[in-house]
Amino acid sequence: MRYGAPGYPPLPAPLSPAGQPLATFLDRFLAHLIDSVVLMGVAMVLMVPAMIIFFTAIAPDMFVVNPDGTVPEPDFMSFFLPLLLLEFALIVVMLILTYIYYVEMMFRSGQTLGKKVMKLRVVPLAPDAALDRASAAKRFLVQYVAATFVPGFSYLDGLWQLWDKPYQQCLHDKFARTVVVKVPA
């Protein structure tokens, strides 16, 4: 419950157009942190073995010594080109997995794992509408793809809810016409 000025009754909790209580900044932030940890774990499961295999395949060639004891001139292209291609492939795989995690989970239940833990749900701004895949994809595009190419956008996007009235929406919510609400326990 939010409190007003001393001597006045408490302010009512902000509600969505459907009458559900809106998620607080802290709840949304914690859900985002949980989702980030989940995706970081998936990334580590993919990247660590890939890098170990890469370096065990490439490293012996990097420490070759000529029969006369001299070290040959290193061929950086034989090392960096495969490394860059591996990193590019891992980035593409992680982008696909991130899309599946955020868009498909959001489309199916309105929740990611972080939102489930924090008891939050993404719902359309229109009370009579259902969350569709297009809205979930719009949220993803603004929240993750735009933030990748515009420096500082992720901070602006996340903090926008602090001064947005009346629905405490982030920019990705506004673009997708969604709100984040608390789910009854």
N, C-alpha and C positions, 0 to 999 in steps of 0.2 A: 504494500500500500504506500502510495506517495503522500507526503505531507505538504500542506500549503503553508502559508505564513502563520506565525504563532497567533493563537486565538481563533483560527478559522478551521473549518472541518477539513479532513484529508481530501486531497484531489482524487477523483476517480481514476482507475487504471485506464490507460488508452486501449481502445478496442478496435478490432478490424471492422470492415463494413458488415460482416456477418455476425458481429457481436462477440467474437472470441478475443481474449486478452492477447495483446501483442508481446512478442519476445523482447526482453531487455537487451541492452548492448552487451552486458557481461555474459548472458546466456548464449548469444550468437557468437561472441568472441571465443568462448570455451568450446562450443561446437565446432568452430572453424579450426581451433587448435587440435582437437581430437581427429578431425578429418585429415589435417595435415600430417599428423603422426601416422595414421593408417597408410596414407599414400607414400610417406617417406619409408615406411617399413617395406611396402611393395617394391619401391624403387631400389632399396638396398638388396632385397632378395634377387632382383634381376641384375643389378649392376656389379655387385661384388663378385659373383661367379664369372660374369663376362670379363671383368678386368683381370681376374686371376688367370683365366684361360688365355686371354690376350697376352699378358706379360710372360706366362710360361712358354708360349709359342714364339714370342718375339725376343725376349731377353737373351737367350743363348747367342743369337746372331749379333747382339750389341756388344758382347764381350769377346769377340773373336780376336786372336792374336796371330799375326803372320808367322811363318816358320822361322824367320830371322829375328823374331822378338819385337818387331814394330807393330804398332796398332794401326789398322787400316783407317782411312778417312771414313767417318760415319756417313751413312746414306740416310739422311733425315726423312726423305720421302718414303722409304720402305718402312719407317716407323710411324711418322705422323699421319700419313694418308690413311692407313688402316685404323689408326686410333681415332681420327676424325670421323671416319665412316662408322665405326662402332658407336661412338658417342651420338652421332646423328640417328642411327637406328634405335638406340636406347631412348633418345628424346621422343622419337615418333611413337614408339611402343608406350612410353609413359603418357604421352598426350592422348593416345587412344584409350588407355586404361583410366585416365583421369576423366575423360569424357563419359565413359561407361559408368564410372563411379558416381559422378555428379548428375548427369542427365538421366540415365536409365533408372537409378535408384530414386531420384527425385520424381520422375514420371510415374513410377510404379506406386510409391507410397507417400511422396512428398517429404521424405526424410532420407538423410544420409546416416551413417553410423553415429557421427557426432551429434546430429539433431535428435536421433533416437535416445542417446544417452542423456541429453539435456532436455528431453521431452518437448521438442519443437517440431513444427511442421510448416512447410511452404504451401500456401494456398493462393488461389487467384484473388485478385482484388475484387472482382465481381462475385457477390455471394452465391449466385446461381450457377457459376461456371465450374468446370473441373480442370484440374491442372493437366495440361497436355504436354506432349514431347516438345513442341515448338517453344512453349514458354520456358521449359526447363533448359532447352538449348540456348535460348536468348540469354538467360541468366548466366549460363556457362560462358558464352561468348564475351559478355561484358566483364564478368568477374575475373576470368582467367586469361582469355586471349587478348583482350584490350589492355589488361594490366601488364601483359608481357611486352607490349610495344610502346606504351605511354609511360614514361618514368613518373613515379609518384601516384599513378592512378589508383593503385590498389589501396593506398592509404586514404585517398579522398573518397573512394567508393565505400570503404568500410566505415569511415567516420561520418559519412553523410547522414546516417540514421540518427545521429545525436541531435541534429537541428531540424530534421525533416518533420513536418507536421502535416496531417494528423496521424499518419500511419507508420512513422519511424522507418521509412524505407531506405535502403541503400540504392545507389545508382543502378545496380543490376536488377533490383526489385522494380524500380520505376520503369526500366526498359522492358521488362517481361510482364509488367502489370501484376506483380505478386506481393504478398506480405508474409512475414514469418510470425506465426502465432504459437502460443503455449498450448500444449496438448494436456487435457486433464489426466491426472495420474491414475 
